[in-house]
Amino acid sequence: FAYLTGRSPASFRREFKLKFGTSPRKWIIRQRLDKAAQLLQKSEMSVSEVAQEVGYESTSHFIQGFKKQFGHTPRKLSSL
């Protein structure tokens, strides 16, 4: 992203954090997990299908990140 915006990586991270209040990496993870939560609530996709859809290669890594972000597993959300 830094290259695409014509900035150095350090400059890009600094400006990004000022604007969004978090690092680019954490922001992207949050966006992916928010999209996953929407898919789990509004579709019939399985947890592993959702993990793949939002860019996780490992379902277990997805579940760990989801639980860290939302405080419960994706399966619990999809059963609500």
N, C-alpha and C positions, 0 to 999 in steps of 0.2 A: 504494500500500500504506500509505503514511503516513496518508493521509486515512481509509482504512478502519479503521485502528487508533487514530485520534484523536490522532495525534502530528504534530509538524511534520516536514517532510522531513529536516532535519538531525538531529533527535532519533531518528527512525526509523532512519536510516543508522547512527548511532552505536550504538544498542542492538542492531541487527542484526549489526553487525560484532563486538560484544562476544560475542554468542551463537554466531555461526557462523564467526567468524574471517575473514570476507571481506565485500566489499560486496554489497548485494542484486543488483546487475547481474551481477557475476561468478558469484554463486551460481546465478542463473537460467540463465546460459549453461552452467554446468557441468551442471546438471540436464538441459538440453536435449541436450547432447552425450552424456551418459551414456545417455539414452534412445535416442539415435541409434545408439550402439554396440550396445546390446541388439537393436535392430531389424535392424541389419546382420548380426549373428551368428545371429539366430533366425528371420529371414524371408527371403523371396525378393525383397524390395523392392529397387529400384535405388537408387543413391546420390541421384539427384534426387528420387525419391519419399520417401525418408527425410528429406531436407532439408526438403521441404514438410511432412511429417508432424510434425516437431518445431518448425516455425515459421519456417524460413528462406525468404525470398522468392528469394534468390540462391543457386544451387547452388555457385558459385565462392566466395562468402563462407562458406558452410557448410564447404566443403573446407578453406579456409584456417584457420578456427577449429578444426576437427577435428584438423588436422595440428599446430597449435600446442598443443592440449590433450594429444594422445596420441602425438605424435612420428611419426605416419605417416598416410597418406591413408585415407579411408574405404574406398576400393576395395581396398586391401591387407587391411583387416580383413574385408571381406565375402568375400574369396577364401580365407580361412583355414579 
